[in-house]
Amino acid sequence: MRPVWDVLVWIVLPLWAVCGFLDYLCHRKSHIERASGITESLIHWLMLAEAMLAVGLALFLKIDALVLALLLVLLVSHEVSGYYDLRLAISTRRVTIIEHQIHSALEILPLCALLLVMILHWPQTEALVGWGRERADFSFESKQAPRLAELLPPLAVFLLLGLLPYLEELARGLRSGALRKPSPEPQPGAILGRDPA
């Protein structure tokens, strides 16, 4: 199972962080603070919170059927939040094809991460759906926390590529002083990245 762990820790999670940062750069270039004020930024913070909660559950709790079910709920919640984020974005500003490509990665990487966690804990994954020999464990047990030396590199990456950029985005939105709702229809050309006619 070591290769699965390595793919999760050294490829999927770092790519997720890098894509989040690239998405932030797209937001900055399109001046979301002028388009939606803090509304879109708050959705981004909701999505960050969903991701942080999922990672926290996987890091500090024994991964059993209960935790896997919670991770599934968080994945669905993250996807729903992403839908509303994109709906707001295309109704208020120009969303380029590059940003859409980044969104594609941001949609699939959490699913990849969860699938890899499920593979690492396959007996409880099977038990969750009523298969396999193990009984589904719905206990809520902590596990030995990773050492600080193991946590510091990913925390530093998350701080630099996630929290700080999105704090800056939120600050720009707050300075704009606006809370806006999406209009019923996307702007012409917003989905394809063209300037509205």
C-alpha positions in Angstrom: 0.0 0.0 0.0 3.0 2.3 0.2 2.7 3.4 -3.5 -0.9 4.4 -2.8 0.1 6.5 0.2 3.0 8.1 -1.8 0.6 9.0 -4.7 -1.8 10.6 -2.2 0.8 12.5 -0.1 3.3 13.5 -2.8 1.1 13.9 -5.9 -2.6 14.4 -5.3 -2.5 16.7 -2.2 0.3 18.9 -3.5 -1.5 19.2 -6.9 -4.7 20.2 -5.1 -2.8 23.0 -3.3 -1.1 24.2 -6.5 -4.4 24.2 -8.4 -6.1 26.2 -5.6 -3.3 28.8 -5.9 -3.6 28.9 -9.7 -7.4 29.4 -9.2 -6.6 32.3 -6.8 -4.4 33.9 -9.5 -7.3 33.6 -12.0 -9.6 35.3 -9.5 -7.1 38.1 -8.9 -6.6 38.7 -12.6 -10.4 38.9 -13.2 -10.8 41.3 -10.2 -13.5 39.2 -8.4 -13.8 41.9 -5.7 -15.3 44.2 -8.3 -17.6 41.5 -9.7 -18.9 39.9 -6.5 -17.4 41.7 -3.6 -16.8 39.2 -0.8 -19.6 36.8 -1.9 -17.5 34.6 -4.1 -14.6 34.8 -1.7 -16.8 33.5 1.2 -17.7 30.5 -1.0 -14.0 29.9 -1.5 -13.6 30.0 2.3 -16.4 27.5 2.7 -14.7 25.2 0.3 -11.4 25.6 2.1 -13.1 24.8 5.4 -14.7 21.6 3.9 -11.2 20.5 2.6 -9.5 21.3 5.9 -12.1 19.4 7.9 -11.7 16.4 5.6 -7.9 16.4 6.0 -8.2 16.9 9.7 -10.5 13.9 10.1 -8.1 11.7 8.1 -5.1 12.9 10.0 -6.4 12.7 13.6 -9.1 10.0 13.6 -9.0 6.3 13.1 -10.3 5.8 9.5 -13.3 3.5 9.8 -16.7 3.4 8.2 -17.9 6.4 10.1 -15.0 8.6 9.0 -15.2 7.4 5.4 -18.9 8.3 5.4 -18.1 11.7 6.8 -15.5 12.2 4.1 -18.1 11.2 1.5 -20.5 13.8 2.9 -17.7 16.5 2.8 -16.9 15.6 -0.8 -20.5 16.0 -1.9 -20.7 19.3 0.1 -17.5 20.5 -1.6 -19.0 19.7 -5.0 -22.2 21.5 -4.2 -20.2 24.5 -3.0 -18.2 24.4 -6.2 -21.4 24.4 -8.3 -22.6 27.6 -6.5 -19.1 29.1 -6.8 -19.0 28.6 -10.6 -22.6 29.7 -11.0 -21.8 33.0 -9.2 -18.5 33.4 -11.1 -20.0 33.0 -14.6 -22.8 35.4 -13.8 -20.6 38.2 -12.5 -17.3 38.1 -14.3 -15.3 36.7 -17.2 -14.3 33.0 -16.5 -11.5 32.0 -18.9 -11.0 28.5 -20.3 -7.8 28.2 -18.3 -9.8 28.8 -15.1 -12.3 26.2 -16.2 -9.5 23.7 -16.7 -8.2 24.5 -13.2 -11.8 24.0 -11.8 -11.8 20.6 -13.5 -8.7 19.6 -11.6 -10.1 21.1 -8.3 -13.2 18.9 -8.8 -11.4 15.6 -9.5 -8.5 15.9 -7.0 -10.7 15.7 -3.9 -12.4 12.6 -5.4 -9.0 11.1 -6.2 -7.8 11.8 -2.6 -10.9 10.1 -1.1 -10.6 7.1 -3.4 -6.9 6.6 -2.4 -7.9 6.8 1.3 -10.6 4.2 0.7 -8.1 1.9 -1.0 -5.8 2.3 2.0 -8.7 1.3 4.3 -10.4 -1.1 1.9 -11.9 -3.5 4.5 -13.9 -0.6 6.1 -14.7 0.8 2.7 -16.3 -2.6 1.8 -18.0 -2.7 5.2 -19.5 0.7 4.7 -21.5 -0.6 1.7 -22.2 -4.0 3.3 -19.5 -6.1 1.5 -16.5 -7.9 2.8 -15.8 -9.8 6.0 -15.4 -6.9 8.4 -18.2 -5.3 10.3 -18.6 -1.5 9.7 -17.0 0.3 12.6 -18.8 3.5 13.5 -16.7 4.4 16.5 -15.2 7.8 16.8 -11.7 7.2 17.9 -8.6 9.4 17.7 -5.3 8.0 16.5 -1.8 8.9 17.2 -1.3 12.4 15.6 1.5 12.8 13.1 4.8 14.2 14.4 5.2 18.0 14.1 8.1 17.4 11.7 5.8 15.4 9.4 3.1 18.1 9.6 5.2 21.2 9.1 6.0 20.8 5.3 2.4 20.3 4.2 1.2 23.0 6.7 3.7 25.4 5.2 2.5 24.6 1.7 -1.1 25.0 2.7 -0.4 28.3 4.4 1.6 29.7 1.4 -0.6 28.4 -1.4 -4.0 28.4 0.4 -4.7 30.4 3.4 -2.5 33.5 2.7 -3.7 34.0 -0.9 -7.3 33.6 0.0 -7.0 35.9 3.0 -5.6 38.5 0.6 -8.6 37.8 -1.7 -11.0 38.2 1.2 -9.4 41.5 2.2 -9.8 42.9 -1.4 -13.4 41.9 -1.3 -14.0 43.5 2.1 -12.4 46.7 0.8 -14.8 46.7 -2.1 -17.6 46.7 0.4 -20.0 44.7 -1.7 -22.1 41.6 -1.3 -23.7 40.6 -4.6 -25.9 37.8 -5.7 -25.6 36.0 -9.0 -27.8 37.2 -11.8 -30.3 34.7 -13.3 -28.3 34.2 -16.5 -24.6 34.1 -17.1 -23.0 37.0 -18.9 -22.7 36.4 -22.7 -19.4 34.7 -23.4 -18.5 34.2 -19.7 -18.4 30.5 -20.0 -16.1 30.4 -23.0 -13.9 33.2 -21.7 -14.8 35.8 -24.2 -15.5 39.3 -23.3 -19.2 40.0 -23.1 -20.6 41.6 -26.3 
